[in-house]
């Protein structure tokens, strides 16, 4: 990395093989070319001088543009990789107080023109109309089933093909949905009690791959059948995020063992890849365009990006 203080958190790989990442501690998005080893950083605008800096999530939309959150700065952003132009969408002033920490985006605005996000401070969900710059606010944890914690917290949000929003509840363990058309809220408990849902990915069949951080499992939720399938991981791995590769295997980043886990869901067989150094693994990007599949992850404690290339 260019700066010794950089903290790569979420990592993406574009169609040209360039690696993009967010800086968890400062206001930068980075682009790294593995072929030339060239690194370019894009400075990100600050909106609140006294608020902490740093970015967390980064995702492609259907047009290949990169959306990101600015956490305590209270804005979403959209970077065009072709031009380097960045558009900003600060939260409406009536909602944008000192409790705001925007994390994650729901990005199927090609369906209805709206982008979702959430705030950690109050557990509100927000929906932005990109064309009008108008914001809506929701509080879906109010609709958790009886017996759920009163202070329940949502970790990640993600959109399905209809731009319905899906939410991983982290305090106890539920998966939730806000219907994009009716705004009805529905929650499903994980089969494993107190599983603590964390990060998610969603495929083109609207299947959600969600990690059970305390449950030490990866769950796949078929949103059409409304059915969970759970997969046990090696002991004490505490997965952060997982995704399918093109062969149907599941790759997971782990928080406690410095190992990437590769799981065959058909057999339950797991292979673990030890990182070259202490790696605080967060999000995972499974590159399905390579043979064999490659795996990218950021290490935000030692300013590195790690690539895993299996031999088979």
VENSULZI-V130760 format. One record per run of one state. SS is the DSSP state (~ for helix, > for strand, _ for the rest). FROM is the first residue (numbers start at 0). TO is the last residue. Records with the same first field share a line. If there is no record, write none. Layout:
SS=FROM-TO  FROM-TO
This chain:
_=0-6  13-16  23-26  33-37  43-56  60-64  69-69  71-73  79-84  90-100  106-107  112-112  119-123  129-132  138-138  143-152  159-163  169-172  178-183  189-195  202-205  212-215  222-225  232-237  244-248  254-257  263-268  274-279  287-292  299-302  309-311
>=7-12  17-22  27-32  38-42  57-59  65-68  70-70  74-78  85-89  101-105  113-118  124-128  133-137  153-158  164-168  173-177  184-188  196-201  206-211  216-221  226-231  238-243  249-253  258-262  269-273  280-286  293-298  303-308
~=108-111  139-142
